[in-house]
Amino acid sequence: MFALVVFLYGAAINAHSAGAQIATCASEVPPSEQLGELFRNVQLKGIFPDSKTFADLHFDESPNAILADYQARIQVEEPA
């Protein structure tokens, strides 16, 4: 679980430091639906000081690419 928290924090920091900006309605679909489990885990871990920071970030990768990376890392951490 520690590795997952490190990944979530690292992904958030990378998005922020890579010039992530607050989107002005980049998608009609809320990030909670686009990122599902990843969004819930980031919000529940309290990585950011408030619940809006992660929700408002604009990432350079598509939600599908982010989720694929997230799922790959989860499977490495928790082998079946």
N, C-alpha and C positions, 0 to 999 in steps of 0.2 A: 504494500500500500504506500510505503514511503516513496518508492520510485514513481508511482502514479502522481503523488503530490508534487514531486520535483518536476515531472513532465509538465503538469498543468501550470506550475509557476513559471517554468522555463518558456513554455509556449506563449504565455501571457507577456512575459518580459520581452521576448523576441518580437512579438507583434508590436508592442509599445515602442521598443527601441528602434525597430525597423521603419519607423515613421507611420505606424498605424494611426489613423485619424478617426474621429467620430464621424460615422456615416450620416448622411442627410436623407435617409430612407433608401438605402441601397437595395433593399428587398422588402417586399410586402410581407414576407414570412418572418415572424419573430425568431431571434436566435435560439430561443428555447426549443422551438420546433426544428430548426435547421441543425442544431448541434446535439439535441436530445440529452443522452446520458453525460456527455462531456460538459454541457452547459450546467446541468444539475450538479455535477461533482465540483466544478469550479465555484459555483455559487455557495454550495454547502461547506466547502473547505475554508471560506473566508479569506481567499488569497488577496482580494482587493479590499480597500477600506469601505466600499459601499457596493450595493448590488447593481448599480448602473454602469460602472466602469467597464466590466467585461461585456455586458450586454450592448454597450455603445461602440465597442472597438470595431474598426474595419480592418479585416485581415487581408494580406496579400494573396493568400490561397483560397480556393473555393471551399465551401463547407464540406463537400464530398472528400476533397483531398485532406482536410483537417481531420475528418472522422476516420478516414482510412489509416492515417498515421497514428491516431489515438487508439484505434482498435488493434493495430499491429503491436503497439507498445503494451497494451493490456494483456495480449496473448503471450508476450514474452515474459511479463511479470507473473501471470497466473496461467501456467501451462495446463492444458486439459488433462 
